[in-house]
Amino acid sequence: MPNADALRQEFLRTSEAFRLLHAEHHECEERLVQIAQRTLPSQEDEAEEKRLKIHKLALKDRMEAMLREHQENQVRV
C-alpha cells in the first residue's frame, strides 16, 4: 500500500474531484498569506481570515476523507 504522500500524488493525477479540492485549498492558503502580510488588517480582513481558515480546514477534511476511504477499500480487497 502506498504511503500518504504517494497516495495524495496519485489522487492529484487521477481524481478530478481531489484536484479541485486541492486547488481550492491552495487558493485559500495564498489568500491567507496575503492577509497575513498586511501591516494593519481591517475587520473585514480578519473576518475573511477566519472564514478562510474554516473553509480550508473543511477542504482538507474532505480530501483526507477521500484518501481514508480509498485506503479502507484497499484493505477490504
N, CA, C and O atoms as a Maestro MAE file, in Angstrom:
{
 s_m_m2io_version
 :::
 2.0.0
}

f_m_ct {
 s_m_title
 :::
 protein
 m_atom[308] {
  # First column is atom index #
  i_m_mmod_type
  r_m_x_coord
  r_m_y_coord
  r_m_z_coord
  i_m_residue_number
  s_m_chain_name
  s_m_pdb_residue_name
  s_m_pdb_atom_name
  i_m_atomic_number
  :::
  1 25 0.845 -1.178 0.000 1 A "MET " " N  " 7
  2 3 0.000 0.000 0.000 1 A "MET " " CA " 6
  3 2 0.894 1.247 0.000 1 A "MET " " C  " 6
  4 15 1.861 1.302 0.760 1 A "MET " " O  " 8
  5 25 0.587 2.255 -0.844 2 A "PRO " " N  " 7
  6 3 1.421 3.451 -0.913 2 A "PRO " " CA " 6
  7 2 1.311 4.283 0.363 2 A "PRO " " C  " 6
  8 15 0.303 4.241 1.068 2 A "PRO " " O  " 8
  9 25 2.386 5.047 0.643 3 A "ASN " " N  " 7
  10 3 2.320 5.927 1.808 3 A "ASN " " CA " 6
  11 2 1.399 7.112 1.504 3 A "ASN " " C  " 6
  12 15 0.943 7.272 0.372 3 A "ASN " " O  " 8
  13 25 1.133 7.929 2.502 4 A "ALA " " N  " 7
  14 3 0.156 9.014 2.364 4 A "ALA " " CA " 6
  15 2 0.539 10.002 1.264 4 A "ALA " " C  " 6
  16 15 -0.318 10.426 0.489 4 A "ALA " " O  " 8
  17 25 1.822 10.374 1.189 5 A "ASP " " N  " 7
  18 3 2.247 11.325 0.157 5 A "ASP " " CA " 6
  19 2 2.092 10.738 -1.235 5 A "ASP " " C  " 6
  20 15 1.641 11.424 -2.152 5 A "ASP " " O  " 8
  21 25 2.459 9.483 -1.398 6 A "ALA " " N  " 7
  22 3 2.322 8.832 -2.702 6 A "ALA " " CA " 6
  23 2 0.853 8.729 -3.092 6 A "ALA " " C  " 6
  24 15 0.501 8.912 -4.258 6 A "ALA " " O  " 8
  25 25 0.008 8.440 -2.128 7 A "LEU " " N  " 7
  26 3 -1.423 8.336 -2.407 7 A "LEU " " CA " 6
  27 2 -1.995 9.696 -2.806 7 A "LEU " " C  " 6
  28 15 -2.815 9.779 -3.720 7 A "LEU " " O  " 8
  29 25 -1.564 10.764 -2.124 8 A "ARG " " N  " 7
  30 3 -2.010 12.116 -2.495 8 A "ARG " " CA " 6
  31 2 -1.608 12.430 -3.930 8 A "ARG " " C  " 6
  32 15 -2.409 12.949 -4.707 8 A "ARG " " O  " 8
  33 25 -0.363 12.114 -4.277 9 A "GLN " " N  " 7
  34 3 0.117 12.367 -5.636 9 A "GLN " " CA " 6
  35 2 -0.693 11.575 -6.658 9 A "GLN " " C  " 6
  36 15 -1.028 12.090 -7.725 9 A "GLN " " O  " 8
  37 25 -1.005 10.332 -6.333 10 A "GLU " " N  " 7
  38 3 -1.821 9.503 -7.225 10 A "GLU " " CA " 6
  39 2 -3.204 10.131 -7.409 10 A "GLU " " C  " 6
  40 15 -3.712 10.196 -8.529 10 A "GLU " " O  " 8
  41 25 -3.807 10.589 -6.322 11 A "PHE " " N  " 7
  42 3 -5.126 11.215 -6.413 11 A "PHE " " CA " 6
  43 2 -5.063 12.515 -7.212 11 A "PHE " " C  " 6
  44 15 -5.992 12.826 -7.957 11 A "PHE " " O  " 8
  45 25 -3.984 13.272 -7.065 12 A "LEU " " N  " 7
  46 3 -3.842 14.505 -7.843 12 A "LEU " " CA " 6
  47 2 -3.781 14.194 -9.337 12 A "LEU " " C  " 6
  48 15 -4.274 14.972 -10.154 12 A "LEU " " O  " 8
  49 25 -3.185 13.071 -9.692 13 A "ARG " " N  " 7
  50 3 -3.095 12.671 -11.097 13 A "ARG " " CA " 6
  51 2 -4.404 12.089 -11.616 13 A "ARG " " C  " 6
  52 15 -4.745 12.286 -12.782 13 A "ARG " " O  " 8
  53 25 -5.136 11.383 -10.776 14 A "THR " " N  " 7
  54 3 -6.246 10.571 -11.276 14 A "THR " " CA " 6
  55 2 -7.641 11.050 -10.884 14 A "THR " " C  " 6
  56 15 -8.616 10.621 -11.500 14 A "THR " " O  " 8
  57 25 -7.774 11.907 -9.903 15 A "SER " " N  " 7
  58 3 -9.102 12.298 -9.420 15 A "SER " " CA " 6
  59 2 -9.351 13.791 -9.637 15 A "SER " " C  " 6
  60 15 -8.715 14.639 -9.012 15 A "SER " " O  " 8
  61 25 -10.282 14.089 -10.527 16 A "GLU " " N  " 7
  62 3 -10.639 15.480 -10.790 16 A "GLU " " CA " 6
  63 2 -11.209 16.138 -9.531 16 A "GLU " " C  " 6
  64 15 -10.886 17.288 -9.234 16 A "GLU " " O  " 8
  65 25 -12.044 15.425 -8.799 17 A "ALA " " N  " 7
  66 3 -12.638 15.975 -7.574 17 A "ALA " " CA " 6
  67 2 -11.548 16.326 -6.564 17 A "ALA " " C  " 6
  68 15 -11.602 17.384 -5.937 17 A "ALA " " O  " 8
  69 25 -10.564 15.449 -6.405 18 A "PHE " " N  " 7
  70 3 -9.471 15.701 -5.469 18 A "PHE " " CA " 6
  71 2 -8.649 16.899 -5.933 18 A "PHE " " C  " 6
  72 15 -8.254 17.736 -5.121 18 A "PHE " " O  " 8
  73 25 -8.390 16.982 -7.251 19 A "ARG " " N  " 7
  74 3 -7.621 18.113 -7.792 19 A "ARG " " CA " 6
  75 2 -8.334 19.432 -7.522 19 A "ARG " " C  " 6
  76 15 -7.695 20.420 -7.160 19 A "ARG " " O  " 8
  77 25 -9.661 19.456 -7.696 20 A "LEU " " N  " 7
  78 3 -10.416 20.689 -7.455 20 A "LEU " " CA " 6
  79 2 -10.357 21.096 -5.983 20 A "LEU " " C  " 6
  80 15 -10.174 22.272 -5.668 20 A "LEU " " O  " 8
  81 25 -10.511 20.133 -5.094 21 A "LEU " " N  " 7
  82 3 -10.406 20.424 -3.661 21 A "LEU " " CA " 6
  83 2 -9.009 20.937 -3.320 21 A "LEU " " C  " 6
  84 15 -8.861 21.898 -2.565 21 A "LEU " " O  " 8
  85 25 -7.993 20.296 -3.879 22 A "HIS " " N  " 7
  86 3 -6.603 20.682 -3.622 22 A "HIS " " CA " 6
  87 2 -6.335 22.100 -4.130 22 A "HIS " " C  " 6
  88 15 -5.694 22.894 -3.442 22 A "HIS " " O  " 8
  89 25 -6.823 22.416 -5.325 23 A "ALA " " N  " 7
  90 3 -6.622 23.750 -5.890 23 A "ALA " " CA " 6
  91 2 -7.311 24.811 -5.037 23 A "ALA " " C  " 6
  92 15 -6.741 25.872 -4.782 23 A "ALA " " O  " 8
  93 25 -8.518 24.530 -4.604 24 A "GLU " " N  " 7
  94 3 -9.244 25.485 -3.763 24 A "GLU " " CA " 6
  95 2 -8.544 25.662 -2.416 24 A "GLU " " C  " 6
  96 15 -8.475 26.774 -1.892 24 A "GLU " " O  " 8
  97 25 -8.030 24.578 -1.862 25 A "HIS " " N  " 7
  98 3 -7.273 24.627 -0.607 25 A "HIS " " CA " 6
  99 2 -6.047 25.526 -0.782 25 A "HIS " " C  " 6
  100 15 -5.738 26.342 0.086 25 A "HIS " " O  " 8
  101 25 -5.356 25.368 -1.908 26 A "HIS " " N  " 7
  102 3 -4.166 26.173 -2.196 26 A "HIS " " CA " 6
  103 2 -4.539 27.655 -2.354 26 A "HIS " " C  " 6
  104 15 -3.816 28.529 -1.876 26 A "HIS " " O  " 8
  105 25 -5.662 27.938 -3.022 27 A "GLU " " N  " 7
  106 3 -6.115 29.322 -3.180 27 A "GLU " " CA " 6
  107 2 -6.412 29.960 -1.823 27 A "GLU " " C  " 6
  108 15 -6.086 31.126 -1.598 27 A "GLU " " O  " 8
  109 25 -7.022 29.207 -0.931 28 A "CYS " " N  " 7
  110 3 -7.287 29.715 0.422 28 A "CYS " " CA " 6
  111 2 -5.975 30.046 1.125 28 A "CYS " " C  " 6
  112 15 -5.856 31.088 1.770 28 A "CYS " " O  " 8
  113 25 -4.996 29.161 0.998 29 A "GLU " " N  " 7
  114 3 -3.691 29.387 1.630 29 A "GLU " " CA " 6
  115 2 -3.034 30.648 1.084 29 A "GLU " " C  " 6
  116 15 -2.489 31.443 1.849 29 A "GLU " " O  " 8
  117 25 -3.082 30.838 -0.237 30 A "GLU " " N  " 7
  118 3 -2.489 32.036 -0.837 30 A "GLU " " CA " 6
  119 2 -3.168 33.302 -0.322 30 A "GLU " " C  " 6
  120 15 -2.498 34.292 -0.025 30 A "GLU " " O  " 8
  121 25 -4.485 33.273 -0.217 31 A "ARG " " N  " 7
  122 3 -5.223 34.441 0.278 31 A "ARG " " CA " 6
  123 2 -4.895 34.706 1.747 31 A "ARG " " C  " 6
  124 15 -4.772 35.861 2.158 31 A "ARG " " O  " 8
  125 25 -4.754 33.651 2.533 32 A "LEU " " N  " 7
  126 3 -4.380 33.820 3.938 32 A "LEU " " CA " 6
  127 2 -2.997 34.450 4.065 32 A "LEU " " C  " 6
  128 15 -2.773 35.279 4.946 32 A "LEU " " O  " 8
  129 25 -2.079 34.068 3.201 33 A "VAL " " N  " 7
  130 3 -0.733 34.659 3.212 33 A "VAL " " CA " 6
  131 2 -0.827 36.148 2.888 33 A "VAL " " C  " 6
  132 15 -0.165 36.966 3.527 33 A "VAL " " O  " 8
  133 25 -1.649 36.502 1.896 34 A "GLN " " N  " 7
  134 3 -1.820 37.913 1.543 34 A "GLN " " CA " 6
  135 2 -2.358 38.714 2.724 34 A "GLN " " C  " 6
  136 15 -1.876 39.810 3.011 34 A "GLN " " O  " 8
  137 25 -3.343 38.171 3.396 35 A "ILE " " N  " 7
  138 3 -3.928 38.870 4.548 35 A "ILE " " CA " 6
  139 2 -2.892 39.002 5.662 35 A "ILE " " C  " 6
  140 15 -2.798 40.055 6.293 35 A "ILE " " O  " 8
  141 25 -2.121 37.958 5.910 36 A "ALA " " N  " 7
  142 3 -1.122 37.972 6.984 36 A "ALA " " CA " 6
  143 2 -0.019 38.988 6.722 36 A "ALA " " C  " 6
  144 15 0.599 39.485 7.663 36 A "ALA " " O  " 8
  145 25 0.234 39.299 5.467 37 A "GLN " " N  " 7
  146 3 1.304 40.238 5.128 37 A "GLN " " CA " 6
  147 2 0.898 41.694 5.326 37 A "GLN " " C  " 6
  148 15 1.747 42.585 5.284 37 A "GLN " " O  " 8
  149 25 -0.367 41.940 5.537 38 A "ARG " " N  " 7
  150 3 -0.825 43.315 5.758 38 A "ARG " " CA " 6
  151 2 -0.376 43.784 7.135 38 A "ARG " " C  " 6
  152 15 -0.446 43.043 8.116 38 A "ARG " " O  " 8
  153 25 0.083 45.021 7.185 39 A "THR " " N  " 7
  154 3 0.561 45.546 8.460 39 A "THR " " CA " 6
  155 2 -0.591 45.901 9.395 39 A "THR " " C  " 6
  156 15 -0.459 45.805 10.615 39 A "THR " " O  " 8
  157 25 -1.708 46.308 8.826 40 A "LEU " " N  " 7
  158 3 -2.855 46.688 9.641 40 A "LEU " " CA " 6
  159 2 -4.127 46.124 9.009 40 A "LEU " " C  " 6
  160 15 -4.838 46.838 8.301 40 A "LEU " " O  " 8
  161 25 -4.416 44.849 9.263 41 A "PRO " " N  " 7
  162 3 -5.603 44.248 8.643 41 A "PRO " " CA " 6
  163 2 -6.893 44.872 9.178 41 A "PRO " " C  " 6
  164 15 -7.003 45.186 10.363 41 A "PRO " " O  " 8
  165 25 -7.852 45.042 8.290 42 A "SER " " N  " 7
  166 3 -9.152 45.606 8.674 42 A "SER " " CA " 6
  167 2 -10.008 44.531 9.343 42 A "SER " " C  " 6
  168 15 -9.644 43.355 9.371 42 A "SER " " O  " 8
  169 25 -11.143 44.954 9.876 43 A "GLN " " N  " 7
  170 3 -12.078 43.988 10.461 43 A "GLN " " CA " 6
  171 2 -12.581 43.022 9.395 43 A "GLN " " C  " 6
  172 15 -12.813 41.845 9.671 43 A "GLN " " O  " 8
  173 25 -12.749 43.534 8.168 44 A "GLU " " N  " 7
  174 3 -13.176 42.672 7.066 44 A "GLU " " CA " 6
  175 2 -12.112 41.617 6.769 44 A "GLU " " C  " 6
  176 15 -12.431 40.455 6.515 44 A "GLU " " O  " 8
  177 25 -10.835 42.037 6.804 45 A "ASP " " N  " 7
  178 3 -9.732 41.093 6.589 45 A "ASP " " CA " 6
  179 2 -9.732 40.007 7.665 45 A "ASP " " C  " 6
  180 15 -9.549 38.825 7.371 45 A "ASP " " O  " 8
  181 25 -9.937 40.420 8.898 46 A "GLU " " N  " 7
  182 3 -9.941 39.453 9.998 46 A "GLU " " CA " 6
  183 2 -11.108 38.477 9.874 46 A "GLU " " C  " 6
  184 15 -10.962 37.287 10.153 46 A "GLU " " O  " 8
  185 25 -12.266 38.986 9.455 47 A "ALA " " N  " 7
  186 3 -13.424 38.110 9.249 47 A "ALA " " CA " 6
  187 2 -13.165 37.153 8.090 47 A "ALA " " C  " 6
  188 15 -13.503 35.971 8.162 47 A "ALA " " O  " 8
  189 25 -12.560 37.677 7.017 48 A "GLU " " N  " 7
  190 3 -12.234 36.822 5.871 48 A "GLU " " CA " 6
  191 2 -11.204 35.764 6.266 48 A "GLU " " C  " 6
  192 15 -11.302 34.608 5.854 48 A "GLU " " O  " 8
  193 25 -10.222 36.168 7.062 49 A "GLU " " N  " 7
  194 3 -9.207 35.222 7.518 49 A "GLU " " CA " 6
  195 2 -9.854 34.066 8.295 49 A "GLU " " C  " 6
  196 15 -9.521 32.901 8.079 49 A "GLU " " O  " 8
  197 25 -10.764 34.397 9.182 50 A "LYS " " N  " 7
  198 3 -11.444 33.365 9.967 50 A "LYS " " CA " 6
  199 2 -12.250 32.436 9.061 50 A "LYS " " C  " 6
  200 15 -12.199 31.215 9.208 50 A "LYS " " O  " 8
  201 25 -12.998 33.026 8.120 51 A "ARG " " N  " 7
  202 3 -13.803 32.238 7.189 51 A "ARG " " CA " 6
  203 2 -12.914 31.333 6.338 51 A "ARG " " C  " 6
  204 15 -13.232 30.162 6.130 51 A "ARG " " O  " 8
  205 25 -11.797 31.879 5.845 52 A "LEU " " N  " 7
  206 3 -10.883 31.097 5.009 52 A "LEU " " CA " 6
  207 2 -10.260 29.935 5.777 52 A "LEU " " C  " 6
  208 15 -10.113 28.838 5.238 52 A "LEU " " O  " 8
  209 25 -9.897 30.174 7.027 53 A "LYS " " N  " 7
  210 3 -9.306 29.101 7.831 53 A "LYS " " CA " 6
  211 2 -10.296 27.957 8.031 53 A "LYS " " C  " 6
  212 15 -9.930 26.785 7.949 53 A "LYS " " O  " 8
  213 25 -11.545 28.308 8.293 54 A "ILE " " N  " 7
  214 3 -12.574 27.280 8.482 54 A "ILE " " CA " 6
  215 2 -12.811 26.526 7.174 54 A "ILE " " C  " 6
  216 15 -12.910 25.299 7.166 54 A "ILE " " O  " 8
  217 25 -12.900 27.262 6.080 55 A "HIS " " N  " 7
  218 3 -13.136 26.642 4.774 55 A "HIS " " CA " 6
  219 2 -11.951 25.760 4.368 55 A "HIS " " C  " 6
  220 15 -12.135 24.655 3.859 55 A "HIS " " O  " 8
  221 25 -10.753 26.258 4.596 56 A "LYS " " N  " 7
  222 3 -9.543 25.496 4.257 56 A "LYS " " CA " 6
  223 2 -9.499 24.189 5.047 56 A "LYS " " C  " 6
  224 15 -9.144 23.145 4.499 56 A "LYS " " O  " 8
  225 25 -9.852 24.240 6.308 57 A "LEU " " N  " 7
  226 3 -9.875 23.031 7.133 57 A "LEU " " CA " 6
  227 2 -10.932 22.046 6.631 57 A "LEU " " C  " 6
  228 15 -10.701 20.837 6.610 57 A "LEU " " O  " 8
  229 25 -12.088 22.568 6.231 58 A "ALA " " N  " 7
  230 3 -13.142 21.696 5.689 58 A "ALA " " CA " 6
  231 2 -12.675 21.025 4.399 58 A "ALA " " C  " 6
  232 15 -12.957 19.849 4.173 58 A "ALA " " O  " 8
  233 25 -11.967 21.766 3.558 59 A "LEU " " N  " 7
  234 3 -11.430 21.182 2.325 59 A "LEU " " CA " 6
  235 2 -10.425 20.083 2.644 59 A "LEU " " C  " 6
  236 15 -10.443 19.015 2.032 59 A "LEU " " O  " 8
  237 25 -9.553 20.353 3.603 60 A "LYS " " N  " 7
  238 3 -8.561 19.346 3.998 60 A "LYS " " CA " 6
  239 2 -9.260 18.097 4.529 60 A "LYS " " C  " 6
  240 15 -8.872 16.975 4.204 60 A "LYS " " O  " 8
  241 25 -10.286 18.299 5.343 61 A "ASP " " N  " 7
  242 3 -11.037 17.160 5.880 61 A "ASP " " CA " 6
  243 2 -11.652 16.330 4.760 61 A "ASP " " C  " 6
  244 15 -11.635 15.101 4.818 61 A "ASP " " O  " 8
  245 25 -12.200 16.997 3.732 62 A "ARG " " N  " 7
  246 3 -12.800 16.267 2.615 62 A "ARG " " CA " 6
  247 2 -11.744 15.485 1.836 62 A "ARG " " C  " 6
  248 15 -11.979 14.345 1.436 62 A "ARG " " O  " 8
  249 25 -10.579 16.101 1.621 63 A "MET " " N  " 7
  250 3 -9.505 15.387 0.914 63 A "MET " " CA " 6
  251 2 -9.030 14.185 1.725 63 A "MET " " C  " 6
  252 15 -8.833 13.099 1.179 63 A "MET " " O  " 8
  253 25 -8.849 14.382 3.022 64 A "GLU " " N  " 7
  254 3 -8.403 13.282 3.883 64 A "GLU " " CA " 6
  255 2 -9.442 12.165 3.922 64 A "GLU " " C  " 6
  256 15 -9.086 10.988 3.973 64 A "GLU " " O  " 8
  257 25 -10.725 12.531 3.897 65 A "ALA " " N  " 7
  258 3 -11.779 11.515 3.885 65 A "ALA " " CA " 6
  259 2 -11.717 10.691 2.607 65 A "ALA " " C  " 6
  260 15 -11.918 9.476 2.639 65 A "ALA " " O  " 8
  261 25 -11.440 11.343 1.486 66 A "MET " " N  " 7
  262 3 -11.303 10.611 0.223 66 A "MET " " CA " 6
  263 2 -10.146 9.626 0.297 66 A "MET " " C  " 6
  264 15 -10.273 8.477 -0.126 66 A "MET " " O  " 8
  265 25 -9.017 10.076 0.835 67 A "LEU " " N  " 7
  266 3 -7.842 9.207 0.953 67 A "LEU " " CA " 6
  267 2 -8.118 8.049 1.906 67 A "LEU " " C  " 6
  268 15 -7.772 6.902 1.624 67 A "LEU " " O  " 8
  269 25 -8.741 8.362 3.026 68 A "ARG " " N  " 7
  270 3 -9.044 7.338 4.022 68 A "ARG " " CA " 6
  271 2 -10.001 6.284 3.451 68 A "ARG " " C  " 6
  272 15 -9.813 5.086 3.658 68 A "ARG " " O  " 8
  273 25 -11.024 6.745 2.733 69 A "GLU " " N  " 7
  274 3 -11.983 5.820 2.130 69 A "GLU " " CA " 6
  275 2 -11.282 4.901 1.125 69 A "GLU " " C  " 6
  276 15 -11.553 3.702 1.072 69 A "GLU " " O  " 8
  277 25 -10.389 5.472 0.340 70 A "HIS " " N  " 7
  278 3 -9.638 4.666 -0.626 70 A "HIS " " CA " 6
  279 2 -8.799 3.608 0.092 70 A "HIS " " C  " 6
  280 15 -8.778 2.445 -0.310 70 A "HIS " " O  " 8
  281 25 -8.109 4.021 1.155 71 A "GLN " " N  " 7
  282 3 -7.274 3.079 1.900 71 A "GLN " " CA " 6
  283 2 -8.120 1.981 2.536 71 A "GLN " " C  " 6
  284 15 -7.722 0.816 2.539 71 A "GLN " " O  " 8
  285 25 -9.278 2.341 3.071 72 A "GLU " " N  " 7
  286 3 -10.158 1.340 3.682 72 A "GLU " " CA " 6
  287 2 -10.665 0.350 2.640 72 A "GLU " " C  " 6
  288 15 -10.774 -0.846 2.913 72 A "GLU " " O  " 8
  289 25 -10.969 0.846 1.461 73 A "ASN " " N  " 7
  290 3 -11.419 -0.044 0.391 73 A "ASN " " CA " 6
  291 2 -10.301 -0.977 -0.057 73 A "ASN " " C  " 6
  292 15 -10.564 -2.122 -0.426 73 A "ASN " " O  " 8
  293 25 -9.058 -0.503 -0.028 74 A "GLN " " N  " 7
  294 3 -7.924 -1.338 -0.412 74 A "GLN " " CA " 6
  295 2 -7.691 -2.447 0.602 74 A "GLN " " C  " 6
  296 15 -7.310 -3.560 0.239 74 A "GLN " " O  " 8
  297 25 -7.917 -2.143 1.867 75 A "VAL " " N  " 7
  298 3 -7.722 -3.132 2.930 75 A "VAL " " CA " 6
  299 2 -8.760 -4.242 2.802 75 A "VAL " " C  " 6
  300 15 -8.458 -5.411 3.042 75 A "VAL " " O  " 8
  301 25 -9.987 -3.872 2.424 76 A "ARG " " N  " 7
  302 3 -11.064 -4.857 2.291 76 A "ARG " " CA " 6
  303 2 -10.834 -5.825 1.139 76 A "ARG " " C  " 6
  304 15 -11.304 -6.963 1.175 76 A "ARG " " O  " 8
  305 25 -10.115 -5.377 0.121 77 A "VAL " " N  " 7
  306 3 -9.920 -6.213 -1.074 77 A "VAL " " CA " 6
  307 2 -8.965 -7.337 -0.823 77 A "VAL " " C  " 6
  308 15 -8.694 -8.130 -1.725 77 A "VAL " " O  " 8
  :::
 }
 m_bond[307] {
  # First column is bond index #
  i_m_from
  i_m_to
  i_m_order
  :::
  1 1 2 1
  2 2 3 1
  3 3 4 2
  4 3 5 1
  5 5 6 1
  6 6 7 1
  7 7 8 2
  8 7 9 1
  9 9 10 1
  10 10 11 1
  11 11 12 2
  12 11 13 1
  13 13 14 1
  14 14 15 1
  15 15 16 2
  16 15 17 1
  17 17 18 1
  18 18 19 1
  19 19 20 2
  20 19 21 1
  21 21 22 1
  22 22 23 1
  23 23 24 2
  24 23 25 1
  25 25 26 1
  26 26 27 1
  27 27 28 2
  28 27 29 1
  29 29 30 1
  30 30 31 1
  31 31 32 2
  32 31 33 1
  33 33 34 1
  34 34 35 1
  35 35 36 2
  36 35 37 1
  37 37 38 1
  38 38 39 1
  39 39 40 2
  40 39 41 1
  41 41 42 1
  42 42 43 1
  43 43 44 2
  44 43 45 1
  45 45 46 1
  46 46 47 1
  47 47 48 2
  48 47 49 1
  49 49 50 1
  50 50 51 1
  51 51 52 2
  52 51 53 1
  53 53 54 1
  54 54 55 1
  55 55 56 2
  56 55 57 1
  57 57 58 1
  58 58 59 1
  59 59 60 2
  60 59 61 1
  61 61 62 1
  62 62 63 1
  63 63 64 2
  64 63 65 1
  65 65 66 1
  66 66 67 1
  67 67 68 2
  68 67 69 1
  69 69 70 1
  70 70 71 1
  71 71 72 2
  72 71 73 1
  73 73 74 1
  74 74 75 1
  75 75 76 2
  76 75 77 1
  77 77 78 1
  78 78 79 1
  79 79 80 2
  80 79 81 1
  81 81 82 1
  82 82 83 1
  83 83 84 2
  84 83 85 1
  85 85 86 1
  86 86 87 1
  87 87 88 2
  88 87 89 1
  89 89 90 1
  90 90 91 1
  91 91 92 2
  92 91 93 1
  93 93 94 1
  94 94 95 1
  95 95 96 2
  96 95 97 1
  97 97 98 1
  98 98 99 1
  99 99 100 2
  100 99 101 1
  101 101 102 1
  102 102 103 1
  103 103 104 2
  104 103 105 1
  105 105 106 1
  106 106 107 1
  107 107 108 2
  108 107 109 1
  109 109 110 1
  110 110 111 1
  111 111 112 2
  112 111 113 1
  113 113 114 1
  114 114 115 1
  115 115 116 2
  116 115 117 1
  117 117 118 1
  118 118 119 1
  119 119 120 2
  120 119 121 1
  121 121 122 1
  122 122 123 1
  123 123 124 2
  124 123 125 1
  125 125 126 1
  126 126 127 1
  127 127 128 2
  128 127 129 1
  129 129 130 1
  130 130 131 1
  131 131 132 2
  132 131 133 1
  133 133 134 1
  134 134 135 1
  135 135 136 2
  136 135 137 1
  137 137 138 1
  138 138 139 1
  139 139 140 2
  140 139 141 1
  141 141 142 1
  142 142 143 1
  143 143 144 2
  144 143 145 1
  145 145 146 1
  146 146 147 1
  147 147 148 2
  148 147 149 1
  149 149 150 1
  150 150 151 1
  151 151 152 2
  152 151 153 1
  153 153 154 1
  154 154 155 1
  155 155 156 2
  156 155 157 1
  157 157 158 1
  158 158 159 1
  159 159 160 2
  160 159 161 1
  161 161 162 1
  162 162 163 1
  163 163 164 2
  164 163 165 1
  165 165 166 1
  166 166 167 1
  167 167 168 2
  168 167 169 1
  169 169 170 1
  170 170 171 1
  171 171 172 2
  172 171 173 1
  173 173 174 1
  174 174 175 1
  175 175 176 2
  176 175 177 1
  177 177 178 1
  178 178 179 1
  179 179 180 2
  180 179 181 1
  181 181 182 1
  182 182 183 1
  183 183 184 2
  184 183 185 1
  185 185 186 1
  186 186 187 1
  187 187 188 2
  188 187 189 1
  189 189 190 1
  190 190 191 1
  191 191 192 2
  192 191 193 1
  193 193 194 1
  194 194 195 1
  195 195 196 2
  196 195 197 1
  197 197 198 1
  198 198 199 1
  199 199 200 2
  200 199 201 1
  201 201 202 1
  202 202 203 1
  203 203 204 2
  204 203 205 1
  205 205 206 1
  206 206 207 1
  207 207 208 2
  208 207 209 1
  209 209 210 1
  210 210 211 1
  211 211 212 2
  212 211 213 1
  213 213 214 1
  214 214 215 1
  215 215 216 2
  216 215 217 1
  217 217 218 1
  218 218 219 1
  219 219 220 2
  220 219 221 1
  221 221 222 1
  222 222 223 1
  223 223 224 2
  224 223 225 1
  225 225 226 1
  226 226 227 1
  227 227 228 2
  228 227 229 1
  229 229 230 1
  230 230 231 1
  231 231 232 2
  232 231 233 1
  233 233 234 1
  234 234 235 1
  235 235 236 2
  236 235 237 1
  237 237 238 1
  238 238 239 1
  239 239 240 2
  240 239 241 1
  241 241 242 1
  242 242 243 1
  243 243 244 2
  244 243 245 1
  245 245 246 1
  246 246 247 1
  247 247 248 2
  248 247 249 1
  249 249 250 1
  250 250 251 1
  251 251 252 2
  252 251 253 1
  253 253 254 1
  254 254 255 1
  255 255 256 2
  256 255 257 1
  257 257 258 1
  258 258 259 1
  259 259 260 2
  260 259 261 1
  261 261 262 1
  262 262 263 1
  263 263 264 2
  264 263 265 1
  265 265 266 1
  266 266 267 1
  267 267 268 2
  268 267 269 1
  269 269 270 1
  270 270 271 1
  271 271 272 2
  272 271 273 1
  273 273 274 1
  274 274 275 1
  275 275 276 2
  276 275 277 1
  277 277 278 1
  278 278 279 1
  279 279 280 2
  280 279 281 1
  281 281 282 1
  282 282 283 1
  283 283 284 2
  284 283 285 1
  285 285 286 1
  286 286 287 1
  287 287 288 2
  288 287 289 1
  289 289 290 1
  290 290 291 1
  291 291 292 2
  292 291 293 1
  293 293 294 1
  294 294 295 1
  295 295 296 2
  296 295 297 1
  297 297 298 1
  298 298 299 1
  299 299 300 2
  300 299 301 1
  301 301 302 1
  302 302 303 1
  303 303 304 2
  304 303 305 1
  305 305 306 1
  306 306 307 1
  307 307 308 2
  :::
 }
}
